[in-house]
Amino acid sequence: MGKTDGITERQLTVLIFVSLLSPMIRVLPTAAVMLGGRASWLSPLPALAAGAALTGLYTLLLKNAPEGMGLQEAAERGLGPVGGRVFGIVTALWLGLYGGFLARSAAERLLSTVYPNGNPPIFVIVLLAASALTAAGLTKSLARTAEVLMPLLLAIVAVVLLSAAPEVSPANLLPVTYRDWRDILYGAVPIFNVTAAFGYFLFLRGRVARDREQRPNRFPWLLLLLAVAFGVTFFTLGTLGTNLSVAMENAFFMVIRNIRVFGVIERAEAVVVAVWIVTDFIFLSSVLMIAAEIWKTVTGVKRRTFFVLPCAVLSGAAAFLIAPDAFALLKWSDFLIPAINLAFTVILIPLALAVGKIRKKY
């Protein structure tokens, strides 16, 4: 870990939370309602349990890993030099492609809601350029930015959700009985998929200066993130109902467009768009930074800066080639991207760490 680029455990946790707000707000409530129907407003509960189990698993697998060892170093110890590097290269390539999907999704969301006559390539290029510049900088700069923004983002989300409360109709949410338990579990899948992405951030673990008297505890950020998931799903589904929540693109945005506070219509679009842009930027910057960090470790190069531009170029190519239009992009967003994410965060990464644990390499 570089002496000038260390972050605290709390800063890493805040970076995870702010980053994952982006996909959480993007996929909800539509993805959950498509799978869980009217009962999906309860889906954050099983997602919380599954997320807590996964964070506990990662904590257990990295319990004895020394300070300054990132996830890639741990994988190379467990899988051996060759196996560990193959694992790292595959993960870094995937993150480069995933960054392209994130950039394209962010652009399409802005175009569909605010700038219908805009040019997708321009949005993608600007977002990727800004994110690459940030990823090439210090980890602590990005983490501190997330720290500064987190209270503001939470305040904005809270005000927007509470302002939408008067429009909620109980008939859109009830009744829910024990017979709906399968629907509730189905609706939890996309929510859990988002929270599971915290596993990627452990590749930055080597930058964390740990306090030996304080064990890593990521349950609070998980609880807070799923509180946001509950609020978005509850208020959108309660306002629009099941059919409209599924049929409308960016249903949550449509709910808050004309929210009323003290009888006055508030134009909240600009505020929500700002939240989108900030969280998309933080998340994409983190993904590029993590991919470059992996390449740095795999190659043995001292500075990850050399790898940020190639990662951004890969993401740019993926953003332009992944789908010809927004409708084709939905096919990636609905199944393929979530499936690959779960494969990495729930199977491949824990498996690589488990091998090292079993072999007692750390």
C-alpha positions in Angstrom: 0.0 0.0 0.0 1.3 3.4 -0.9 2.0 5.6 2.0 0.4 8.6 0.3 -2.7 6.7 -1.0 -4.1 5.0 2.0 -7.7 5.0 3.0 -9.6 3.9 6.1 -12.0 1.1 6.4 -14.8 3.6 6.8 -13.9 5.4 3.6 -13.9 2.2 1.7 -17.4 1.5 3.1 -18.7 4.9 2.2 -17.3 4.5 -1.3 -19.1 1.2 -1.7 -22.4 2.7 -0.5 -22.3 5.8 -2.8 -21.2 3.7 -5.8 -24.0 1.1 -5.3 -26.6 3.8 -5.1 -26.2 4.1 -8.8 -27.3 0.6 -9.9 -29.8 0.3 -7.0 -31.7 3.4 -8.2 -31.4 2.3 -11.8 -32.8 -1.2 -11.5 -35.5 -0.5 -9.0 -38.3 -0.8 -8.8 -38.9 -2.2 -12.3 -36.6 -5.3 -12.0 -38.0 -6.3 -8.6 -41.7 -5.7 -9.6 -41.2 -7.7 -12.8 -40.2 -10.7 -10.7 -42.1 -10.2 -7.5 -45.2 -8.2 -8.5 -47.2 -6.4 -5.8 -45.4 -8.1 -3.0 -41.9 -6.9 -4.1 -41.9 -3.9 -1.7 -41.0 -6.5 0.9 -38.2 -8.0 -1.1 -35.5 -5.9 0.5 -35.9 -8.0 3.6 -34.7 -11.3 2.2 -32.1 -9.3 0.2 -30.8 -7.9 3.5 -30.4 -11.4 4.9 -28.6 -12.7 1.8 -26.4 -9.6 1.6 -25.5 -10.0 5.3 -24.6 -13.6 4.7 -22.3 -12.7 1.8 -20.6 -9.9 3.6 -20.0 -12.3 6.5 -18.5 -14.9 4.1 -16.1 -12.3 2.6 -15.1 -11.2 6.1 -14.5 -14.8 7.2 -12.4 -15.6 4.1 -10.2 -12.5 4.5 -10.0 -12.7 8.3 -6.4 -13.6 8.5 -5.2 -11.8 5.4 -2.4 -9.4 6.4 -2.8 -5.6 6.1 -1.9 -4.3 2.7 -3.0 -7.4 0.9 -5.7 -6.8 -1.7 -8.1 -9.4 -3.1 -5.9 -10.0 -6.2 -2.8 -10.7 -4.0 -4.9 -13.1 -1.9 -6.1 -14.8 -5.1 -2.6 -15.3 -6.3 -1.5 -16.8 -3.1 -4.4 -19.2 -3.0 -4.5 -20.1 -6.7 -0.8 -19.9 -7.4 0.9 -17.3 -9.6 -0.5 -18.7 -12.9 -4.0 -19.4 -11.7 -4.2 -16.2 -9.7 -3.1 -14.1 -12.7 -5.6 -15.8 -15.0 -8.3 -15.1 -12.4 -7.2 -11.4 -12.2 -7.1 -10.9 -16.0 -10.5 -12.4 -16.5 -11.9 -10.2 -13.7 -10.2 -7.1 -15.0 -11.5 -7.7 -18.5 -15.0 -8.2 -17.2 -14.8 -5.0 -15.2 -13.7 -3.1 -18.3 -16.7 -4.4 -20.2 -19.0 -3.8 -17.2 -17.8 -0.2 -17.1 -18.9 0.2 -20.7 -22.4 -1.1 -19.8 -22.6 1.4 -16.9 -21.6 4.3 -19.1 -24.1 3.4 -21.8 -26.9 2.8 -19.2 -26.2 6.2 -17.7 -26.4 7.9 -21.1 -29.6 6.1 -22.1 -31.2 7.0 -18.8 -30.5 10.7 -19.2 -31.7 10.6 -22.9 -34.9 8.8 -22.1 -35.9 11.2 -19.2 -34.3 14.6 -19.7 -32.5 15.0 -23.0 -34.5 13.1 -25.7 -32.7 14.8 -28.5 -29.3 14.3 -27.0 -26.4 12.3 -28.5 -25.5 9.1 -26.6 -21.8 9.0 -27.7 -21.2 12.4 -26.3 -22.6 11.5 -22.9 -20.6 8.2 -22.9 -17.3 9.9 -23.8 -17.7 12.8 -21.3 -18.6 10.4 -18.5 -15.8 7.9 -19.3 -13.2 10.7 -19.7 -14.1 12.3 -16.3 -14.2 8.9 -14.6 -10.8 7.9 -16.1 -9.2 11.1 -14.9 -10.5 10.3 -11.4 -9.5 6.7 -11.5 -6.0 7.7 -12.5 -5.7 9.8 -9.3 -5.4 8.8 -5.7 -7.8 6.3 -4.1 -8.2 8.5 -1.1 -9.4 11.4 -3.3 -12.2 9.4 -4.7 -13.0 8.0 -1.2 -13.0 11.5 0.3 -15.3 12.7 -2.5 -17.7 9.9 -1.6 -17.5 10.9 2.1 -18.4 14.5 1.3 -21.3 13.6 -1.0 -22.9 10.8 1.1 -24.8 13.0 3.6 -26.1 15.2 0.8 -27.2 12.3 -1.3 -29.0 10.7 1.6 -30.7 13.9 2.4 -31.9 14.3 -1.2 -33.2 10.8 -1.4 -35.0 11.1 2.0 -36.7 14.3 1.0 -37.8 13.0 -2.4 -39.2 9.8 -0.9 -41.0 11.5 1.9 -42.4 14.0 -0.6 -43.9 11.2 -2.6 -45.6 9.6 0.4 -49.0 11.4 0.0 -49.5 9.8 -3.4 -49.1 6.2 -2.1 -52.3 4.1 -2.4 -52.5 1.1 0.0 -54.5 -0.7 -2.7 -51.4 -0.9 -4.8 -49.4 -2.6 -2.0 -51.9 -4.8 -0.2 -53.0 -7.4 0.5 -49.8 -9.4 0.9 -50.1 -12.9 2.6 -47.8 -15.8 3.4 -48.7 -17.2 0.0 -46.6 -14.4 -1.6 -43.4 -15.6 -0.1 -42.1 -16.9 -3.4 -42.8 -13.6 -5.1 -41.0 -11.7 -2.3 -37.9 -13.9 -2.8 -38.0 -13.5 -6.6 -38.1 -9.8 -6.2 -35.1 -9.9 -3.9 -32.8 -11.3 -6.6 -32.0 -8.0 -8.5 -31.7 -6.2 -5.1 -29.2 -8.8 -3.8 -27.4 -8.7 -7.2 -26.6 -5.0 -6.6 -25.4 -5.4 -3.0 -23.2 -8.3 -4.0 -21.2 -5.9 -6.2 -19.4 -4.8 -3.0 -17.1 -7.8 -3.6 -15.3 -5.9 -6.4 -14.3 -3.2 -4.0 -12.2 -5.6 -2.0 -9.6 -5.5 -4.8 -8.9 -2.1 -3.2 -8.3 -3.7 0.2 -4.6 -3.3 -0.2 -5.1 0.5 0.1 -6.8 0.2 3.5 -4.9 1.0 6.6 -6.7 -1.1 9.2 -7.3 -0.2 12.8 -6.4 -3.4 14.6 -8.8 -2.5 17.4 -11.7 -2.2 15.0 -12.8 -5.1 12.8 -14.4 -4.4 9.4 -18.1 -4.1 9.7 -20.0 -3.5 6.5 -23.5 -4.4 7.8 -24.5 -0.7 8.5 -23.9 0.3 4.8 -25.8 -2.7 3.7 -28.7 -1.8 5.9 -28.7 1.8 4.7 -28.5 0.8 1.1 -31.4 -1.6 1.4 -33.4 1.0 3.3 -33.1 3.1 0.1 -34.1 0.1 -1.9 -37.2 -0.3 0.2 -38.1 3.3 -0.1 -37.8 3.4 -3.8 -39.7 0.2 -4.3 -42.4 1.1 -1.7 -43.2 4.6 -2.9 -43.0 3.8 -6.6 -45.1 0.7 -6.4 -47.5 2.4 -4.0 -48.0 5.3 -6.3 -48.1 3.7 -9.8 -49.2 0.2 -9.1 -47.7 -3.0 -10.5 -48.6 -2.6 -14.2 -47.3 1.0 -14.5 -44.2 0.3 -12.5 -43.2 -2.4 -15.0 -44.4 -0.7 -18.1 -42.8 2.7 -17.5 -39.1 3.2 -18.1 -37.5 4.8 -15.1 -40.7 4.6 -13.1 -39.2 6.1 -10.0 -38.3 9.2 -11.9 -41.8 9.5 -13.2 -43.1 9.4 -9.6 -41.1 12.3 -8.4 -41.5 14.6 -11.5 -44.5 16.3 -10.0 -44.3 15.7 -6.3 -46.1 18.2 -4.1 -44.7 19.8 -0.9 -47.1 22.0 1.0 -49.5 22.0 -2.0 -46.9 23.4 -4.4 -45.6 21.4 -7.3 -41.8 21.0 -7.0 -39.6 20.4 -10.0 -37.4 17.7 -8.6 -36.1 16.4 -11.9 -32.9 18.4 -11.7 -32.1 17.2 -8.2 -32.7 13.6 -9.0 -30.7 13.9 -12.2 -27.8 15.3 -10.2 -28.0 12.3 -7.9 -27.9 10.0 -11.0 -24.9 11.7 -12.5 -22.9 11.8 -9.2 -23.5 8.2 -8.3 -22.9 7.0 -11.9 -19.6 9.0 -11.9 -18.5 7.6 -8.6 -19.3 4.0 -9.5 -17.7 4.1 -13.0 -14.6 5.8 -11.5 -14.4 3.0 -8.9 -14.8 0.2 -11.5 -12.0 1.7 -13.7 -9.8 2.1 -10.6 -10.4 -1.4 -9.5 -9.7 -2.9 -13.0 -6.5 -0.9 -13.2 -5.5 -2.0 -9.7 -5.9 -5.6 -10.7 -3.8 -5.1 -13.9 -1.1 -3.4 -11.7 -0.9 -6.4 -9.4 -1.0 -9.0 -12.2 1.8 -7.3 -14.2 3.9 -6.2 -11.2 4.0 -2.6 -12.4 4.3 -0.1 -9.6 1.6 2.4 -10.7 -1.9 1.6 -11.8 -2.1 4.9 -13.8 -0.7 3.2 -16.8 -3.7 0.9 -17.0 -6.5 3.4 -16.6 -6.6 4.6 -20.2 -6.7 1.0 -21.7 -9.5 0.1 -19.3 -11.4 3.2 -20.3 -10.9 2.5 -24.0 -12.2 -1.1 -23.5 -15.2 0.4 -21.6 -15.8 2.9 -24.4 -15.7 0.1 -27.1 -18.1 -2.0 -25.0 -20.5 1.0 -24.5 -20.8 1.6 -28.3 -20.9 -2.1 -29.3 -22.9 -3.7 -26.6 -26.3 -2.8 -28.2 -27.6 -0.7 -31.1 -30.3 1.0 -29.1 -31.9 1.4 -25.6 -34.3 -1.5 -26.2 -31.5 -3.9 -27.1 -29.6 -2.7 -24.0 -32.5 -3.8 -21.8 -31.8 -7.4 -22.8 -28.3 -7.1 -21.3 -29.6 -5.2 -18.3 -32.4 -7.7 -17.5 -30.5 -10.9 -17.5 -26.9 -11.2 -18.9 -25.2 -8.5 -16.9 -26.8 -9.5 -13.6 -26.0 -13.1 -14.2 -22.3 -12.4 -14.9 -22.1 -10.2 -11.8 -23.5 -12.8 -9.6 -21.2 -15.4 -11.1 -18.2 -13.3 -10.1 -19.3 -11.9 -6.8 -21.1 -14.9 -5.3 -19.1 -17.8 -6.9 -15.8 -17.0 -8.5 -14.3 -14.5 -6.1 -15.4 -16.3 -2.9 -14.1 -19.6 -4.4 -10.7 -18.1 -5.2 -10.5 -16.8 -1.6 -11.7 -20.1 -0.2 -8.9 -22.0 -2.0 -6.4 -19.8 -0.3 -8.1 -20.2 3.0 -8.1 -24.0 2.7 -4.5 -24.1 1.7 -3.7 -21.7 4.6 -1.9 -19.3 2.4 -2.8 -16.4 4.6 
